[in-house]
Amino acid sequence: RLRRFQAALRESPGDWLTWLYLTRLQEMRKCDDESRDALGHARQLEVIPGETLHWLGVWRHNAGDPDGAVAALSGLLDIRPLRHGSMMYLGEALLRTGNTAAAEKAFTRASLSSNPDFLLTLSARVYAHNYWQEAIAVLQKALGLRPAHVATWLALAKIQSEVYLLADCRE
């Protein structure tokens, strides 16, 4: 695979995605110097600020490397516009490292999104970590943005029933 990515870069040296994949592949192979070099190229070529660090953080998170995910995703804290999805993954990675206070800040940043579909996803993620009050607040925000969305109402009712807010759930 490494040779295939290197060949692709000879043909198209400005391809951000190939540099990104090469970064991750070299990182997995423990080629630190080559990985840093590829990361530098990828970051120079990204069209959306922070895209490289976002995907490295997600990949590390999904591979069970919360410290690596925090390292990548923390680099996005000052990126504007705020990357809400990155903040969600950062919150989860921080929880895995035991840094609850920082995780809660990351989740709060993620909840600033005005995308009701993302907010629905975020609510499920924070609820999975037992932040049920926050999940309800996120769902209520999503409903304020899109009041007739059935899936959001169902998600809200499910959480309310599971935490014994039965009157709210019936309503």
C-alpha positions in Angstrom: 0.0 0.0 0.0 2.8 2.4 0.8 4.3 2.1 -2.6 0.8 2.7 -4.2 0.4 5.9 -2.3 3.9 7.1 -3.1 3.3 6.3 -6.8 0.0 8.3 -6.7 1.9 11.3 -5.2 4.5 11.2 -8.0 1.6 11.5 -10.4 -0.3 14.1 -8.4 1.8 15.7 -5.7 -0.9 18.2 -4.7 -3.5 15.6 -3.8 -4.4 16.3 -0.1 -6.3 13.0 0.4 -3.4 10.9 -0.7 -1.1 12.8 1.7 -3.6 12.2 4.4 -3.8 8.5 3.8 -0.1 8.3 3.6 0.2 10.1 6.9 -2.1 7.5 8.6 -0.4 4.6 7.0 3.1 5.7 8.0 1.7 6.5 11.5 0.4 2.9 11.8 3.8 1.6 10.6 5.5 3.7 13.3 7.5 5.7 10.7 7.5 8.9 12.8 9.7 11.1 10.6 7.9 10.1 7.4 4.5 10.5 9.1 5.4 14.0 10.3 6.6 14.9 6.8 3.4 13.6 5.2 1.3 15.4 7.8 3.0 18.7 7.0 2.2 18.2 3.3 -1.4 17.3 4.0 -1.9 20.3 6.3 -0.5 22.6 3.6 -2.9 21.2 1.0 -6.1 21.0 2.9 -9.0 23.1 1.5 -11.0 23.2 4.7 -9.0 24.4 7.7 -8.4 21.5 10.2 -9.6 18.7 7.9 -6.3 16.8 8.3 -6.3 16.9 12.1 -10.0 16.1 12.2 -9.6 12.8 10.3 -6.4 11.8 12.1 -8.2 12.3 15.3 -11.3 10.3 14.2 -9.1 7.5 13.0 -7.0 7.4 16.2 -10.2 7.5 18.3 -11.8 4.6 16.3 -8.5 2.7 16.6 -8.6 2.9 20.4 -5.9 5.5 20.8 -7.6 8.3 22.8 -4.4 10.0 23.7 -3.5 10.3 20.0 -7.0 11.4 19.2 -6.8 14.2 21.8 -3.4 15.3 20.4 -4.8 15.6 16.9 -8.2 17.1 17.8 -6.9 19.5 20.4 -5.1 21.3 17.5 -8.6 22.3 16.3 -9.7 24.2 19.3 -8.9 27.6 17.8 -9.9 26.8 14.2 -12.6 29.0 12.9 -15.2 28.3 12.0 -15.6 25.9 14.9 -15.6 22.3 13.9 -18.5 20.9 15.9 -17.9 17.3 14.8 -14.3 17.5 15.9 -15.4 18.8 19.3 -17.7 15.8 19.7 -14.9 13.4 19.0 -12.5 15.4 21.2 -15.1 15.1 24.0 -15.3 11.4 23.7 -11.5 11.0 23.5 -11.0 13.2 26.6 -13.5 11.1 28.5 -11.5 8.0 27.6 -8.4 9.6 29.0 -10.2 10.5 32.2 -10.3 14.3 31.6 -13.9 14.8 32.3 -13.8 18.6 32.7 -12.2 19.2 29.3 -14.5 16.6 27.8 -17.5 18.6 29.0 -16.1 21.8 27.5 -15.6 20.0 24.2 -19.2 18.7 24.2 -20.5 22.2 25.0 -18.6 23.5 22.0 -20.0 20.8 19.9 -23.5 21.7 21.0 -23.1 25.2 19.5 -23.9 23.7 16.1 -27.1 24.8 14.4 -27.3 21.6 12.3 -30.3 19.6 13.7 -29.0 16.3 12.2 -25.6 16.8 13.9 -27.4 17.7 17.2 -29.4 14.5 17.0 -26.1 12.5 16.6 -24.4 14.5 19.4 -27.3 13.9 21.8 -26.9 10.1 21.3 -23.2 10.3 21.9 -23.4 12.4 25.1 -26.3 10.2 26.4 -24.2 7.1 25.8 -21.7 8.7 28.3 -24.5 9.3 30.8 -24.9 13.0 30.1 -28.7 12.6 29.9 -29.6 16.2 30.9 -27.2 17.6 28.3 -28.6 15.2 25.7 -32.1 16.4 26.4 -31.0 20.0 26.1 -29.3 19.3 22.8 -32.5 17.6 21.5 -34.6 20.5 22.6 -32.3 22.8 20.7 -32.6 20.6 17.6 -36.4 20.7 17.9 -36.2 24.5 18.1 -34.4 24.4 14.7 -36.7 21.7 13.2 -39.9 21.4 15.2 -41.7 18.7 13.2 -38.8 16.2 13.0 -40.2 12.9 14.2 -36.8 11.1 14.8 -35.8 13.9 17.2 -39.1 13.7 19.1 -38.6 10.0 19.4 -35.1 10.3 20.6 -36.2 12.9 23.2 -39.1 10.6 24.4 -36.8 7.6 24.6 -34.3 9.4 26.8 -37.1 10.9 29.0 -38.6 7.5 29.5 -35.2 5.9 30.4 -34.5 8.6 33.0 -38.0 8.4 34.4 -39.2 11.8 33.2 -42.4 10.1 32.4 -44.7 13.2 32.4 -42.3 15.0 30.0 -42.2 11.8 27.9 -46.0 11.6 27.7 -46.2 15.2 26.6 
